[in-house]
Amino acid sequence: MPYVPNPDKPGELSTIAEGISAFFECCTEGGGVNLEKFAKWKSRYPAAMWEAYETLNMVLDEHYPPLEAGA
């Protein structure tokens, strides 16, 4: 049975993608940063992105365990 993501509870990859997209929206055309947008981004995304990274890392370790030295 295929997994259908719940749009109200985005998966880890979509959480990271949304956070990166929102970060790039903070950048201005001249190479600077809109500090008001960045402050909103900083309060909303970094913790969620870190949690998503940890979840993905854990899943990868389960499916592809690290090789022991000399193995």
N, C-alpha and C positions, 0 to 999 in steps of 0.2 A: 504494500500500500504506500503510495508516494506521500511525502510530507508536504502539506500545504501550509505555508506560513500564515500566521495570524497577523493582519495588518496593524492591529492595536498593540502587538507585542513583537516588534521587529527582531529578526535574528541578529547574530553577532556581526556578520559581514555587512548587513545593511546599516547597523549602528555605526560601524567604523566609516563606511562610505558617507553616511549622512554627516558625521562629524567633520570629515575632511572637506566635504563640499561646503559646509557652513564656515569652516575656517577660511577657505579661499574667498568666500564672499566678504570676509573682513578686510581683505587686501584691496588697496586702492590702485587705480590705473598707474599712478606715479611710483609704485613700488613701496608705498607706506602702508600703514595699517589704520583702519578706522577703530579707534580705541573703544568707543561705545559698543560697537558690534563685537569686538574682541572680548570685552568684559562679559557680555552676555554669553558668548561662546565658552569662555573659560568656566563660567558657573554651571553650564549645562553639560558639556560634552566630555571633558577629559576623564572624569571618573567612569562614565559609561564606556568610553573607548578602551580604557585600561581593563575593565571587567571583561569586555568582549575579547580583548587580546588574550587574557588569562584563560578564558573558556576555550578559545580556539587552540591555544597552546596545549592545554590539557587533552583535548580530543586528539590532536596530532600525536602527542606522546603515547596515547592509548593505541592508536592505529599503527604508528611507526615508532616503536620504542627506540631510544638512543642505543647505539651499538656500544658494547663494552670495549675497552682498549684491547687491541690485539685480536678482536673477533673477526 
